[in-house]
Amino acid sequence: MKIDKEQIAELPLETFPGRIIVVDNAAGVQPAVDYLSAFSMIGFDTETKPAFQRGVIHKVALLQLSTDDTCFLFRLNKIGYPDALDAIICNADIQKIGLSLRDDFAAIRKRSTTSPNNFLDLQSFVKQFDIEDLSLQKIYALVFGKKLSKNQRLSNWEAPHLTPAQQAYAAIDAWACLRIYNHLNALKVAL
């Protein structure tokens, strides 16, 4: 299955239906980790400030972890990589669903020596459903018939405050990974 940009443009826009919690200070980390630790599966993504100059590379600024109805946005550019996050990232009992994970892991390694555990990359998973397009936007459009806005992708993820549009974009990317996996996995189990 494939879909092109023109077909995606015609689709209705998806919005994140849950609550978004920005974690931009050390005090907010442990309550977020405690909440997320109760789930066996969560969505995962990261954002990095884009570099428009050759040779300039930024560290990952944002780590998004989402359940079906709540997304936590960890502002790593403000809080660093707290050790408490390893209770999620390294936890073999919590499956993390993401997309193009090699890039995310490389970005995290610039902030931490942690070894991520129990991650599933949607790009590999969706191939068994004859999905050929491997971008999150295209996979989501093929599975749910809705488009994900990419307007904030190149915004400044190290800004003093994330705009509501940035927060919504970041939350939906992690949430969409989880939603796609749950939907396709249910189809697989039903067969």
JOJONOR-V347115 format. One record per backbone hydrogen bond with DSSP energy under -0.5 kcal/mol. NH is the residue of the N-H (numbers start at 1). CO is the residue of the C=O. Records with the same first field share a line. If there is no record, write none. Layout:
NH: CO + CO
This chain:
8: 4
9: 5
10: 6 + 7
11: 8
12: 145
14: 147
19: 69
21: 71
22: 20
23: 21 + 73
24: 22
28: 25
29: 26
30: 26
31: 27
32: 28
33: 29
34: 30
35: 31
36: 32
37: 33
38: 35
39: 36
42: 95
43: 66
44: 97
45: 64
47: 62
49: 59
50: 155
52: 50
56: 53
57: 55
60: 107
61: 47
62: 47
63: 74
64: 45
65: 72
66: 43
67: 70
71: 19
72: 65
73: 21
74: 63 + 72
75: 23 + 73
76: 61 + 74
77: 61
78: 75
79: 75
80: 76
82: 80
85: 82
86: 83
87: 84
88: 85
89: 85
90: 86
91: 88
92: 90
94: 91
95: 40 + 93
96: 118
97: 42
98: 96 + 120
103: 100
104: 100
105: 101
106: 102
107: 103
108: 104
109: 105
110: 106 + 107
111: 108
112: 108
116: 114
117: 89
120: 96
122: 98 + 120
124: 121
125: 121
126: 122
127: 124
128: 125
129: 126
130: 127
131: 126
132: 1 + 130
133: 1
139: 135
140: 136
141: 137
142: 138
143: 139
144: 140
145: 140 + 141
146: 140
147: 12
153: 150
155: 152
157: 155
159: 156
167: 163
168: 164
169: 165
170: 166
171: 167
172: 168
173: 169
174: 170
175: 171
176: 172
177: 173
178: 174
179: 175
180: 176
181: 177
182: 178
183: 179
184: 180
185: 181
186: 182
187: 183
188: 184
189: 185
190: 186
191: 187 + 188
